[in-house]
Amino acid sequence: MNPYFSLLLLFAFALLIGGGFILLSQALGPRKRKATKELPYECGVDPIDEPRRRFSVKFYLVAMLFIVFDVEVVFLYPWAVLYKEFIRSGLGMFVFVEMALFLGILVAGLLYIYGRRALEWE
């Protein structure tokens, strides 16, 4: 017998169960069409503005800055976890200085965008 037969059987069973639930919900589910359900939002509040309105460039700038600094700070976690091993191997001071430079560059960038008032919301 093929060793992948059980895996194929599992996928077939999953597809059968998933498709069966979808068909059952379509066959047995309620079909009450209402005008409120056809609106873009179903939170109970009528939409005030167009759903595709333009956002300020400031919004995108703050979002991009957040992503950049968030991704850069993620590099601190592996460094903090492995720092004791770096000390044991004799690279502790080198790795510490490298991370201090990295954080210094991040702080300099943050001070720059703070000085340019990129983080102020109007």
N, CA, C and O atoms as a Tinker XYZ file with bonds, in Angstrom:
   488  protein
     1  N      0.849000   -1.178000    0.000000    73     2
     2  CA     0.000000    0.000000    0.000000    64     1     3
     3  C      0.900000    1.249000    0.000000    63     2     4     5
     4  O      1.949000    1.261000    0.643000    81     3
     5  N      0.491000    2.268000   -0.706000    73     3     6
     6  CA     1.234000    3.515000   -0.812000    64     5     7
     7  C      1.250000    4.222000    0.547000    63     6     8     9
     8  O      0.203000    4.326000    1.186000    81     7
     9  N      2.414000    4.712000    1.010000    73     7    10
    10  CA     2.456000    5.367000    2.320000    64     9    11
    11  C      1.708000    6.704000    2.341000    63    10    12    13
    12  O      1.358000    7.192000    3.415000    81    11
    13  N      1.460000    7.294000    1.186000    73    11    14
    14  CA     0.745000    8.566000    1.130000    64    13    15
    15  C     -0.761000    8.387000    0.967000    63    14    16    17
    16  O     -1.492000    9.372000    0.860000    81    15
    17  N     -1.219000    7.167000    0.948000    73    15    18
    18  CA    -2.650000    6.922000    0.780000    64    17    19
    19  C     -3.453000    7.495000    1.941000    63    18    20    21
    20  O     -4.519000    8.073000    1.729000    81    19
    21  N     -2.957000    7.345000    3.154000    73    19    22
    22  CA    -3.691000    7.864000    4.315000    64    21    23
    23  C     -3.766000    9.388000    4.264000    63    22    24    25
    24  O     -4.781000    9.968000    4.650000    81    23
    25  N     -2.705000   10.042000    3.795000    73    23    26
    26  CA    -2.724000   11.494000    3.667000    64    25    27
    27  C     -3.723000   11.932000    2.598000    63    26    28    29
    28  O     -4.448000   12.908000    2.790000    81    27
    29  N     -3.765000   11.222000    1.484000    73    27    30
    30  CA    -4.737000   11.504000    0.436000    64    29    31
    31  C     -6.158000   11.296000    0.943000    63    30    32    33
    32  O     -7.058000   12.077000    0.633000    81    31
    33  N     -6.349000   10.247000    1.717000    73    31    34
    34  CA    -7.659000    9.970000    2.293000    64    33    35
    35  C     -8.076000   11.081000    3.256000    63    34    36    37
    36  O     -9.243000   11.471000    3.281000    81    35
    37  N     -7.137000   11.588000    4.043000    73    35    38
    38  CA    -7.428000   12.681000    4.972000    64    37    39
    39  C     -7.840000   13.937000    4.210000    63    38    40    41
    40  O     -8.818000   14.585000    4.584000    81    39
    41  N     -7.110000   14.298000    3.141000    73    39    42
    42  CA    -7.475000   15.468000    2.339000    64    41    43
    43  C     -8.838000   15.293000    1.678000    63    42    44    45
    44  O     -9.630000   16.234000    1.639000    81    43
    45  N     -9.113000   14.121000    1.170000    73    43    46
    46  CA   -10.408000   13.866000    0.546000    64    45    47
    47  C    -11.531000   13.985000    1.566000    63    46    48    49
    48  O    -12.586000   14.549000    1.275000    81    47
    49  N    -11.305000   13.457000    2.754000    73    47    50
    50  CA   -12.314000   13.537000    3.812000    64    49    51
    51  C    -12.537000   14.996000    4.227000    63    50    52    53
    52  O    -13.677000   15.409000    4.443000    81    51
    53  N    -11.461000   15.773000    4.337000    73    51    54
    54  CA   -11.588000   17.188000    4.707000    64    53    55
    55  C    -12.355000   17.963000    3.642000    63    54    56    57
    56  O    -13.216000   18.779000    3.970000    81    55
    57  N    -12.050000   17.714000    2.365000    73    55    58
    58  CA   -12.780000   18.387000    1.295000    64    57    59
    59  C    -14.254000   17.982000    1.275000    63    58    60    61
    60  O    -15.127000   18.815000    1.031000    81    59
    61  N    -14.523000   16.727000    1.527000    73    59    62
    62  CA   -15.894000   16.251000    1.556000    64    61    63
    63  C    -16.674000   16.886000    2.699000    63    62    64    65
    64  O    -17.807000   17.328000    2.505000    81    63
    65  N    -16.086000   16.935000    3.876000    73    63    66
    66  CA   -16.762000   17.543000    5.022000    64    65    67
    67  C    -16.965000   19.044000    4.788000    63    66    68    69
    68  O    -18.055000   19.565000    5.022000    81    67
    69  N    -15.913000   19.742000    4.325000    73    67    70
    70  CA   -16.038000   21.180000    4.070000    64    69    71
    71  C    -17.076000   21.492000    3.016000    63    70    72    73
    72  O    -17.910000   22.377000    3.209000    81    71
    73  N    -17.039000   20.779000    1.907000    73    71    74
    74  CA   -18.042000   20.985000    0.852000    64    73    75
    75  C    -19.439000   20.632000    1.308000    63    74    76    77
    76  O    -20.407000   21.295000    0.936000    81    75
    77  N    -19.549000   19.584000    2.117000    73    75    78
    78  CA   -20.862000   19.201000    2.636000    64    77    79
    79  C    -21.454000   20.277000    3.538000    63    78    80    81
    80  O    -22.649000   20.562000    3.459000    81    79
    81  N    -20.633000   20.874000    4.392000    73    79    82
    82  CA   -21.135000   21.939000    5.267000    64    81    83
    83  C    -21.557000   23.169000    4.466000    63    82    84    85
    84  O    -22.551000   23.816000    4.797000    81    83
    85  N    -20.813000   23.490000    3.425000    73    83    86
    86  CA   -21.185000   24.632000    2.587000    64    85    87
    87  C    -22.513000   24.360000    1.881000    63    86    88    89
    88  O    -23.387000   25.226000    1.845000    81    87
    89  N    -22.661000   23.173000    1.327000    73    87    90
    90  CA   -23.912000   22.835000    0.647000    64    89    91
    91  C    -25.086000   22.811000    1.626000    63    90    92    93
    92  O    -26.176000   23.277000    1.295000    81    91
    93  N    -24.872000   22.273000    2.824000    73    91    94
    94  CA   -25.940000   22.254000    3.828000    64    93    95
    95  C    -26.348000   23.657000    4.250000    63    94    96    97
    96  O    -27.537000   23.932000    4.412000    81    95
    97  N    -25.387000   24.541000    4.427000    73    95    98
    98  CA   -25.733000   25.910000    4.828000    64    97    99
    99  C    -26.495000   26.629000    3.722000    63    98   100   101
   100  O    -27.388000   27.428000    4.006000    81    99
   101  N    -26.151000   26.355000    2.465000    73    99   102
   102  CA   -26.886000   26.958000    1.359000    64   101   103
   103  C    -28.300000   26.403000    1.256000    63   102   104   105
   104  O    -29.236000   27.137000    0.940000    81   103
   105  N    -28.457000   25.109000    1.521000    73   103   106
   106  CA   -29.764000   24.481000    1.385000    64   105   107
   107  C    -30.678000   24.785000    2.567000    63   106   108   109
   108  O    -31.876000   24.994000    2.377000    81   107
   109  N    -30.145000   24.814000    3.764000    73   107   110
   110  CA   -30.971000   24.956000    4.954000    64   109   111
   111  C    -30.967000   26.345000    5.565000    63   110   112   113
   112  O    -31.786000   26.631000    6.438000    81   111
   113  N    -30.075000   27.207000    5.133000    73   111   114
   114  CA   -29.939000   28.529000    5.739000    64   113   115
   115  C    -31.064000   29.470000    5.348000    63   114   116   117
   116  O    -31.710000   29.270000    4.319000    81   115
   117  N    -31.311000   30.511000    6.171000    73   115   118
   118  CA   -32.374000   31.480000    5.859000    64   117   119
   119  C    -31.991000   32.345000    4.664000    63   118   120   121
   120  O    -30.820000   32.643000    4.427000    81   119
   121  N    -33.029000   32.736000    3.920000    73   119   122
   122  CA   -32.802000   33.560000    2.721000    64   121   123
   123  C    -33.647000   34.825000    2.793000    63   122   124   125
   124  O    -34.444000   35.090000    1.893000    81   123
   125  N    -33.484000   35.586000    3.826000    73   123   126
   126  CA   -34.254000   36.821000    3.976000    64   125   127
   127  C    -33.423000   37.992000    3.474000    63   126   128   129
   128  O    -32.460000   38.396000    4.126000    81   127
   129  N    -33.786000   38.532000    2.331000    73   127   130
   130  CA   -33.089000   39.684000    1.770000    64   129   131
   131  C    -33.675000   40.948000    2.375000    63   130   132   133
   132  O    -34.890000   41.146000    2.366000    81   131
   133  N    -32.808000   41.800000    2.899000    73   131   134
   134  CA   -33.232000   43.091000    3.437000    64   133   135
   135  C    -32.348000   44.169000    2.847000    63   134   136   137
   136  O    -31.207000   43.911000    2.463000    81   135
   137  N    -32.874000   45.368000    2.776000    73   135   138
   138  CA   -32.104000   46.484000    2.218000    64   137   139
   139  C    -30.907000   46.813000    3.100000    63   138   140   141
   140  O    -29.859000   47.224000    2.600000    81   139
   141  N    -31.059000   46.634000    4.412000    73   139   142
   142  CA   -29.941000   46.947000    5.312000    64   141   143
   143  C    -28.788000   45.968000    5.146000    63   142   144   145
   144  O    -27.630000   46.322000    5.366000    81   143
   145  N    -29.102000   44.751000    4.763000    73   143   146
   146  CA   -28.026000   43.783000    4.558000    64   145   147
   147  C    -27.262000   44.049000    3.274000    63   146   148   149
   148  O    -26.134000   43.578000    3.127000    81   147
   149  N    -27.836000   44.778000    2.357000    73   147   150
   150  CA   -27.165000   45.094000    1.111000    64   149   151
   151  C    -26.239000   46.301000    1.232000    63   150   152   153
   152  O    -25.477000   46.587000    0.308000    81   151
   153  N    -26.296000   47.018000    2.368000    73   151   154
   154  CA   -25.420000   48.162000    2.583000    64   153   155
   155  C    -23.981000   47.680000    2.795000    63   154   156   157
   156  O    -23.763000   46.529000    3.172000    81   155
   157  N    -22.998000   48.559000    2.552000    73   155   158
   158  CA   -21.605000   48.138000    2.731000    64   157   159
   159  C    -21.261000   47.774000    4.168000    63   158   160   161
   160  O    -20.383000   46.944000    4.402000    81   159
   161  N    -21.941000   48.383000    5.133000    73   159   162
   162  CA   -21.657000   48.113000    6.539000    64   161   163
   163  C    -22.897000   47.525000    7.195000    63   162   164   165
   164  O    -24.012000   47.986000    6.951000    81   163
   165  N    -22.707000   46.524000    8.014000    73   163   166
   166  CA   -23.827000   45.919000    8.728000    64   165   167
   167  C    -23.672000   46.091000   10.237000    63   166   168   169
   168  O    -24.066000   45.212000   11.003000    81   167
   169  N    -23.110000   47.202000   10.663000    73   167   170
   170  CA   -22.869000   47.387000   12.089000    64   169   171
   171  C    -24.050000   48.053000   12.778000    63   170   172   173
   172  O    -23.992000   48.259000   13.991000    81   171
   173  N    -25.101000   48.393000   12.078000    73   171   174
   174  CA   -26.256000   49.020000   12.691000    64   173   175
   175  C    -26.285000   50.520000   12.504000    63   174   176   177
   176  O    -27.290000   51.161000   12.810000    81   175
   177  N    -25.200000   51.093000   12.005000    73   175   178
   178  CA   -25.133000   52.531000   11.781000    64   177   179
   179  C    -25.106000   52.771000   10.278000    63   178   180   181
   180  O    -24.346000   52.134000    9.549000    81   179
   181  N    -25.939000   53.692000    9.830000    73   179   182
   182  CA   -25.959000   54.003000    8.403000    64   181   183
   183  C    -24.627000   54.619000    7.987000    63   182   184   185
   184  O    -24.055000   55.404000    8.743000    81   183
   185  N    -24.122000   54.280000    6.803000    73   183   186
   186  CA   -22.859000   54.865000    6.347000    64   185   187
   187  C    -22.998000   56.370000    6.141000    63   186   188   189
   188  O    -23.981000   56.838000    5.565000    81   187
   189  N    -22.015000   57.117000    6.612000    73   187   190
   190  CA   -22.042000   58.571000    6.504000    64   189   191
   191  C    -21.328000   59.028000    5.240000    63   190   192   193
   192  O    -21.782000   59.946000    4.558000    81   191
   193  N    -20.222000   58.387000    4.939000    73   191   194
   194  CA   -19.369000   58.808000    3.836000    64   193   195
   195  C    -19.212000   57.663000    2.845000    63   194   196   197
   196  O    -19.672000   56.548000    3.094000    81   195
   197  N    -18.581000   57.937000    1.755000    73   195   198
   198  CA   -18.288000   56.896000    0.773000    64   197   199
   199  C    -17.306000   55.888000    1.363000    63   198   200   201
   200  O    -16.404000   56.278000    2.105000    81   199
   201  N    -17.460000   54.615000    1.055000    73   199   202
   202  CA   -16.504000   53.641000    1.579000    64   201   203
   203  C    -15.116000   53.762000    0.957000    63   202   204   205
   204  O    -14.141000   53.291000    1.542000    81   203
   205  N    -15.011000   54.376000   -0.200000    73   203   206
   206  CA   -13.712000   54.506000   -0.875000    64   205   207
   207  C    -13.214000   55.949000   -0.846000    63   206   208   209
   208  O    -12.812000   56.490000   -1.876000    81   207
   209  N    -13.238000   56.563000    0.318000    73   207   210
   210  CA   -12.763000   57.943000    0.421000    64   209   211
   211  C    -11.244000   57.971000    0.461000    63   210   212   213
   212  O    -10.599000   56.968000    0.765000    81   211
   213  N    -10.689000   59.122000    0.155000    73   211   214
   214  CA    -9.234000   59.277000    0.131000    64   213   215
   215  C     -8.721000   59.546000    1.538000    63   214   216   217
   216  O     -9.324000   60.295000    2.307000    81   215
   217  N     -7.607000   58.926000    1.851000    73   215   218
   218  CA    -6.947000   59.169000    3.124000    64   217   219
   219  C     -5.835000   60.185000    2.909000    63   218   220   221
   220  O     -5.310000   60.337000    1.807000    81   219
   221  N     -5.497000   60.863000    3.974000    73   219   222
   222  CA    -4.406000   61.822000    3.916000    64   221   223
   223  C     -3.081000   61.083000    3.726000    63   222   224   225
   224  O     -2.919000   59.944000    4.165000    81   223
   225  N     -2.141000   61.751000    3.066000    73   223   226
   226  CA    -0.819000   61.177000    2.883000    64   225   227
   227  C     -0.158000   60.985000    4.244000    63   226   228   229
   228  O      0.651000   60.075000    4.422000    81   227
   229  N     -0.499000   61.837000    5.197000    73   227   230
   230  CA     0.051000   61.745000    6.545000    64   229   231
   231  C     -0.272000   60.383000    7.166000    63   230   232   233
   232  O      0.552000   59.816000    7.883000    81   231
   233  N     -1.447000   59.869000    6.898000    73   231   234
   234  CA    -1.843000   58.560000    7.421000    64   233   235
   235  C     -0.901000   57.475000    6.914000    63   234   236   237
   236  O     -0.444000   56.634000    7.688000    81   235
   237  N     -0.614000   57.494000    5.629000    73   235   238
   238  CA     0.270000   56.488000    5.044000    64   237   239
   239  C      1.703000   56.653000    5.547000    63   238   240   241
   240  O      2.406000   55.665000    5.763000    81   239
   241  N      2.133000   57.891000    5.732000    73   239   242
   242  CA     3.478000   58.142000    6.237000    64   241   243
   243  C      3.651000   57.584000    7.643000    63   242   244   245
   244  O      4.657000   56.938000    7.936000    81   243
   245  N      2.679000   57.830000    8.512000    73   243   246
   246  CA     2.753000   57.310000    9.876000    64   245   247
   247  C      2.698000   55.786000    9.862000    63   246   248   249
   248  O      3.403000   55.137000   10.635000    81   247
   249  N      1.876000   55.210000    8.999000    73   247   250
   250  CA     1.787000   53.749000    8.915000    64   249   251
   251  C      3.108000   53.149000    8.442000    63   250   252   253
   252  O      3.552000   52.135000    8.980000    81   251
   253  N      3.735000   53.757000    7.452000    73   251   254
   254  CA     5.013000   53.237000    6.959000    64   253   255
   255  C      6.110000   53.377000    8.007000    63   254   256   257
   256  O      6.939000   52.480000    8.160000    81   255
   257  N      6.121000   54.492000    8.725000    73   255   258
   258  CA     7.115000   54.668000    9.783000    64   257   259
   259  C      6.919000   53.644000   10.886000    63   258   260   261
   260  O      7.888000   53.105000   11.419000    81   259
   261  N      5.671000   53.377000   11.228000    73   259   262
   262  CA     5.402000   52.363000   12.244000    64   261   263
   263  C      5.917000   50.998000   11.796000    63   262   264   265
   264  O      6.543000   50.284000   12.579000    81   263
   265  N      5.661000   50.639000   10.561000    73   263   266
   266  CA     6.106000   49.332000   10.059000    64   265   267
   267  C      7.632000   49.254000   10.065000    63   266   268   269
   268  O      8.197000   48.238000   10.467000    81   267
   269  N      8.299000   50.316000    9.623000    73   267   270
   270  CA     9.759000   50.309000    9.587000    64   269   271
   271  C     10.332000   50.125000   10.986000    63   270   272   273
   272  O     11.197000   49.273000   11.190000    81   271
   273  N      9.862000   50.915000   11.957000    73   271   274
   274  CA    10.413000   50.814000   13.300000    64   273   275
   275  C      9.982000   49.525000   13.983000    63   274   276   277
   276  O     10.727000   48.984000   14.800000    81   275
   277  N      8.816000   49.032000   13.670000    73   275   278
   278  CA     8.358000   47.778000   14.265000    64   277   279
   279  C      9.211000   46.611000   13.771000    63   278   280   281
   280  O      9.605000   45.752000   14.560000    81   279
   281  N      9.491000   46.579000   12.493000    73   279   282
   282  CA    10.314000   45.501000   11.938000    64   281   283
   283  C     11.738000   45.585000   12.478000    63   282   284   285
   284  O     12.352000   44.559000   12.772000    81   283
   285  N     12.262000   46.788000   12.606000    73   283   286
   286  CA    13.624000   46.938000   13.107000    64   285   287
   287  C     13.733000   46.508000   14.570000    63   286   288   289
   288  O     14.730000   45.904000   14.965000    81   287
   289  N     12.729000   46.810000   15.364000    73   287   290
   290  CA    12.774000   46.446000   16.783000    64   289   291
   291  C     12.637000   44.937000   16.961000    63   290   292   293
   292  O     13.055000   44.405000   17.989000    81   291
   293  N     12.071000   44.243000   15.996000    73   291   294
   294  CA    11.962000   42.783000   16.081000    64   293   295
   295  C     13.351000   42.141000   16.143000    63   294   296   297
   296  O     13.502000   41.048000   16.689000    81   295
   297  N     14.362000   42.810000   15.590000    73   295   298
   298  CA    15.718000   42.268000   15.639000    64   297   299
   299  C     16.289000   42.257000   17.053000    63   298   300   301
   300  O     17.294000   41.589000   17.297000    81   299
   301  N     15.679000   42.972000   17.982000    73   299   302
   302  CA    16.163000   42.975000   19.362000    64   301   303
   303  C     15.897000   41.649000   20.067000    63   302   304   305
   304  O     16.681000   41.251000   20.929000    81   303
   305  N     14.834000   40.970000   19.731000    73   303   306
   306  CA    14.469000   39.737000   20.441000    64   305   307
   307  C     15.495000   38.619000   20.262000    63   306   308   309
   308  O     15.923000   38.045000   21.263000    81   307
   309  N     15.907000   38.284000   19.057000    73   307   310
   310  CA    16.919000   37.234000   18.945000    64   309   311
   311  C     18.248000   37.649000   19.578000    63   310   312   313
   312  O     18.955000   36.817000   20.148000    81   311
   313  N     18.582000   38.924000   19.478000    73   311   314
   314  CA    19.811000   39.406000   20.093000    64   313   315
   315  C     19.755000   39.224000   21.605000    63   314   316   317
   316  O     20.723000   38.766000   22.213000    81   315
   317  N     18.626000   39.581000   22.215000    73   315   318
   318  CA    18.494000   39.453000   23.667000    64   317   319
   319  C     18.524000   37.989000   24.103000    63   318   320   321
   320  O     19.066000   37.666000   25.160000    81   319
   321  N     17.953000   37.119000   23.306000    73   319   322
   322  CA    17.933000   35.697000   23.661000    64   321   323
   323  C     19.330000   35.093000   23.575000    63   322   324   325
   324  O     19.704000   34.280000   24.421000    81   323
   325  N     20.096000   35.473000   22.577000    73   323   326
   326  CA    21.407000   34.871000   22.348000    64   325   327
   327  C     22.568000   35.637000   22.982000    63   326   328   329
   328  O     23.723000   35.243000   22.817000    81   327
   329  N     22.285000   36.720000   23.700000    73   327   330
   330  CA    23.363000   37.566000   24.204000    64   329   331
   331  C     24.269000   36.822000   25.192000    63   330   332   333
   332  O     25.484000   37.016000   25.163000    81   331
   333  N     23.707000   35.974000   26.066000    73   331   334
   334  CA    24.535000   35.231000   27.018000    64   333   335
   335  C     25.488000   34.269000   26.294000    63   334   336   337
   336  O     26.626000   34.074000   26.721000    81   335
   337  N     25.020000   33.683000   25.212000    73   335   338
   338  CA    25.894000   32.799000   24.440000    64   337   339
   339  C     27.022000   33.583000   23.768000    63   338   340   341
   340  O     28.142000   33.086000   23.650000    81   339
   341  N     26.727000   34.802000   23.330000    73   339   342
   342  CA    27.774000   35.642000   22.752000    64   341   343
   343  C     28.829000   36.000000   23.801000    63   342   344   345
   344  O     30.020000   36.041000   23.495000    81   343
   345  N     28.393000   36.259000   25.034000    73   343   346
   346  CA    29.334000   36.563000   26.111000    64   345   347
   347  C     30.233000   35.361000   26.368000    63   346   348   349
   348  O     31.446000   35.511000   26.516000    81   347
   349  N     29.638000   34.163000   26.421000    73   347   350
   350  CA    30.421000   32.946000   26.673000    64   349   351
   351  C     31.438000   32.675000   25.565000    63   350   352   353
   352  O     32.518000   32.142000   25.819000    81   351
   353  N     31.084000   33.046000   24.340000    73   351   354
   354  CA    32.007000   32.779000   23.231000    64   353   355
   355  C     33.043000   33.887000   23.052000    63   354   356   357
   356  O     33.907000   33.792000   22.180000    81   355
   357  N     32.964000   34.926000   23.867000    73   355   358
   358  CA    33.942000   36.006000   23.791000    64   357   359
   359  C     33.562000   37.127000   22.851000    63   358   360   361
   360  O     34.357000   38.041000   22.635000    81   359
   361  N     32.378000   37.082000   22.291000    73   359   362
   362  CA    31.927000   38.124000   21.363000    64   361   363
   363  C     30.960000   39.111000   22.013000    63   362   364   365
   364  O     30.329000   39.910000   21.321000    81   363
   365  N     30.844000   39.059000   23.321000    73   363   366
   366  CA    29.846000   39.864000   24.023000    64   365   367
   367  C     29.965000   41.351000   23.779000    63   366   368   369
   368  O     28.969000   42.011000   23.482000    81   367
   369  N     31.181000   41.897000   23.900000    73   367   370
   370  CA    31.371000   43.339000   23.738000    64   369   371
   371  C     31.143000   43.771000   22.288000    63   370   372   373
   372  O     30.550000   44.819000   22.029000    81   371
   373  N     31.620000   42.954000   21.350000    73   371   374
   374  CA    31.426000   43.271000   19.931000    64   373   375
   375  C     29.937000   43.324000   19.579000    63   374   376   377
   376  O     29.485000   44.257000   18.916000    81   375
   377  N     29.184000   42.326000   20.024000    73   375   378
   378  CA    27.756000   42.266000   19.721000    64   377   379
   379  C     27.013000   43.402000   20.418000    63   378   380   381
   380  O     26.062000   43.960000   19.870000    81   379
   381  N     27.458000   43.743000   21.643000    73   379   382
   382  CA    26.823000   44.848000   22.363000    64   381   383
   383  C     27.038000   46.175000   21.635000    63   382   384   385
   384  O     26.107000   46.970000   21.512000    81   383
   385  N     28.251000   46.416000   21.156000    73   383   386
   386  CA    28.549000   47.658000   20.434000    64   385   387
   387  C     27.769000   47.701000   19.122000    63   386   388   389
   388  O     27.259000   48.755000   18.739000    81   387
   389  N     27.675000   46.575000   18.438000    73   387   390
   390  CA    26.906000   46.528000   17.197000    64   389   391
   391  C     25.434000   46.870000   17.442000    63   390   392   393
   392  O     24.832000   47.620000   16.673000    81   391
   393  N     24.858000   46.320000   18.509000    73   391   394
   394  CA    23.452000   46.619000   18.806000    64   393   395
   395  C     23.297000   48.063000   19.263000    63   394   396   397
   396  O     22.281000   48.693000   18.968000    81   395
   397  N     24.284000   48.602000   19.980000    73   395   398
   398  CA    24.225000   50.009000   20.381000    64   397   399
   399  C     24.246000   50.913000   19.150000    63   398   400   401
   400  O     23.517000   51.904000   19.097000    81   399
   401  N     25.078000   50.578000   18.160000    73   399   402
   402  CA    25.086000   51.350000   16.906000    64   401   403
   403  C     23.746000   51.248000   16.179000    63   402   404   405
   404  O     23.224000   52.239000   15.668000    81   403
   405  N     23.208000   50.051000   16.145000    73   403   406
   406  CA    21.916000   49.828000   15.491000    64   405   407
   407  C     20.832000   50.668000   16.164000    63   406   408   409
   408  O     20.050000   51.336000   15.488000    81   407
   409  N     20.789000   50.631000   17.497000    73   407   410
   410  CA    19.791000   51.420000   18.222000    64   409   411
   411  C     20.056000   52.916000   18.085000    63   410   412   413
   412  O     19.119000   53.713000   18.056000    81   411
   413  N     21.333000   53.298000   18.000000    73   411   414
   414  CA    21.658000   54.705000   17.793000    64   413   415
   415  C     21.131000   55.208000   16.454000    63   414   416   417
   416  O     20.617000   56.323000   16.363000    81   415
   417  N     21.257000   54.396000   15.431000    73   415   418
   418  CA    20.722000   54.774000   14.116000    64   417   419
   419  C     19.201000   54.878000   14.169000    63   418   420   421
   420  O     18.616000   55.790000   13.583000    81   419
   421  N     18.565000   53.945000   14.870000    73   419   422
   422  CA    17.105000   54.010000   15.012000    64   421   423
   423  C     16.680000   55.271000   15.756000    63   422   424   425
   424  O     15.735000   55.946000   15.348000    81   423
   425  N     17.374000   55.589000   16.846000    73   423   426
   426  CA    17.032000   56.787000   17.618000    64   425   427
   427  C     17.280000   58.040000   16.786000    63   426   428   429
   428  O     16.490000   58.982000   16.841000    81   427
   429  N     18.362000   58.065000   16.018000    73   427   430
   430  CA    18.631000   59.226000   15.155000    64   429   431
   431  C     17.512000   59.392000   14.122000    63   430   432   433
   432  O     17.070000   60.510000   13.858000    81   431
   433  N     17.062000   58.293000   13.545000    73   431   434
   434  CA    15.944000   58.367000   12.593000    64   433   435
   435  C     14.661000   58.835000   13.258000    63   434   436   437
   436  O     13.908000   59.622000   12.685000    81   435
   437  N     14.417000   58.352000   14.460000    73   435   438
   438  CA    13.219000   58.781000   15.187000    64   437   439
   439  C     13.286000   60.260000   15.527000    63   438   440   441
   440  O     12.289000   60.969000   15.392000    81   439
   441  N     14.447000   60.737000   15.966000    73   439   442
   442  CA    14.590000   62.167000   16.259000    64   441   443
   443  C     14.432000   63.011000   14.999000    63   442   444   445
   444  O     13.883000   64.111000   15.051000    81   443
   445  N     14.911000   62.499000   13.873000    73   443   446
   446  CA    14.767000   63.222000   12.611000    64   445   447
   447  C     13.299000   63.371000   12.224000    63   446   448   449
   448  O     12.849000   64.469000   11.895000    81   447
   449  N     12.554000   62.268000   12.262000    73   447   450
   450  CA    11.144000   62.384000   11.865000    64   449   451
   451  C     10.341000   63.148000   12.914000    63   450   452   453
   452  O      9.331000   63.769000   12.583000    81   451
   453  N     10.773000   63.111000   14.170000    73   451   454
   454  CA    10.109000   63.917000   15.195000    64   453   455
   455  C     10.382000   65.399000   14.952000    63   454   456   457
   456  O      9.490000   66.231000   15.116000    81   455
   457  N     11.611000   65.730000   14.562000    73   455   458
   458  CA    11.954000   67.114000   14.265000    64   457   459
   459  C     11.251000   67.637000   13.018000    63   458   460   461
   460  O     10.954000   68.828000   12.927000    81   459
   461  N     10.985000   66.763000   12.067000    73   459   462
   462  CA    10.253000   67.170000   10.847000    64   461   463
   463  C      8.742000   67.183000   11.074000    63   462   464   465
   464  O      7.974000   67.465000   10.154000    81   463
   465  N      8.321000   66.877000   12.300000    73   463   466
   466  CA     6.902000   66.850000   12.699000    64   465   467
   467  C      6.087000   65.857000   11.866000    63   466   468   469
   468  O      4.934000   66.115000   11.518000    81   467
   469  N      6.709000   64.725000   11.556000    73   467   470
   470  CA     6.006000   63.700000   10.770000    64   469   471
   471  C      5.040000   62.900000   11.618000    63   470   472   473
   472  O      4.154000   62.236000   11.080000    81   471
   473  N      5.189000   62.946000   12.928000    73   471   474
   474  CA     4.324000   62.157000   13.794000    64   473   475
   475  C      3.139000   62.931000   14.354000    63   474   476   477
   476  O      2.301000   62.365000   15.055000    81   475
   477  N      3.065000   64.223000   14.047000    73   475   478
   478  CA     1.952000   65.025000   14.568000    64   477   479
   479  C      0.726000   64.828000   13.686000    63   478   480   481
   480  O      0.807000   64.872000   12.458000    81   479
   481  N     -0.391000   64.615000   14.329000    73   479   482
   482  CA    -1.647000   64.399000   13.616000    64   481   483
   483  C     -2.482000   65.648000   13.696000    63   482   484   485
   484  O     -2.635000   66.224000   14.773000    81   483
   485  N     -3.024000   66.078000   12.580000    73   483   486
   486  CA    -3.803000   67.325000   12.544000    64   485   487
   487  C     -5.269000   67.044000   12.634000    63   486   488
   488  O     -6.078000   67.972000   12.619000    81   487
